[in-house]
Amino acid sequence: MDDPLIVVALLLVAASATAAVAVRDPVRQALVLSVLGITLAVLFTVMQAPDVALSQLAVGAALTPLLLLLSVRKVGRRARQGNRKGKGKAP
């Protein structure tokens, strides 16, 4: 009885993983990575591993995308500051 549910969960994981690889924008990649973490948590729950599912929700669906978004924001801010500093100098 659980087999169709497992197949659906696996298909959702495969689709979200493919989307995470296909997306080019780093901000959107972080959001799709969060969706992938949620689908993995659903898969772990269906496979009767609730402790692993809770860990996946905490780390894979929340913490990792948050750290990626903060990193992208910091790198973008540094790039803008570098462009401003470089404009005032003559080559």
N, C-alpha and C positions, 0 to 999 in steps of 0.2 A: 504494500500500500504506500510505502514511502518512496518507492522508486521513481514515480513520475515527479514527485516534489523535488527529489534530488536532481533529476535531469533538468527541471526548470531552473533550479538554483545554479546549476553548473552553466547553463546557457546564459543566465544573467551575468555571472562572473566573466564568462568568455566575452560577452558583448561589452561589458564595462572595461575590461582590460584592453580590448582592441581600441575602444574609444580613447582610453588614456594614452595609448601609443600614437594614435592618429592625430590628436589635437596638438597644435603647434604653439599656441599662446601659453606661456607659463602659468598665468593666473587661471586660465580654464583647465590646464592640466592638473593643477592642485584641486580644483573643484571636482573634476572627474575622478581623481585619485581618492577623494573622499567618498564618492559614490561607489567606487570599487571596494573600499574598505567596508562600507555598509553591506554590499552584496556578499562579500566574504563572510561577514558576521552572520548573515542570514544562512549561508551555506553551512557554517559551523553549527548553527543552532539546529538546522534540519538534520545534520549528521550526529546530533545528540552530544555536542561538545560545548555546553554553555559557558564554561570557564574560558575557553579559547575565544569564543564569540565575544565575551565581555572585554577581553584583552584587545581583540581586534577593533572593537568599537572605540576603545579609549585611545589606542595608539594609531591604528591604521586609518580610522575615519575622522579623528579629531586632531590629534597632536601633530602627526606628520604633515598633513595639508596646511595646518596653521604655521608650522615652522617654514614650510616652503613659501607661503605667501609673505611672511615677514622677511625672508631672505630676498625674494624678488623685489620687494618694496625697498629694502636697504640698498641693493645693487642699483636699482633705478635711480634712487636719490643720489648715490655717489656718482653715477654717470652724468646726471644733470649738473652736479656741482663741478665736475671735471670739465664739462663743456663751457660753463660760465667762466672758470678760471682761464681756460685756453683762449677765449675770445679777446681778452684784453692785451695779449702778447703778440708782438709781430714775429713772423717766421724768420 
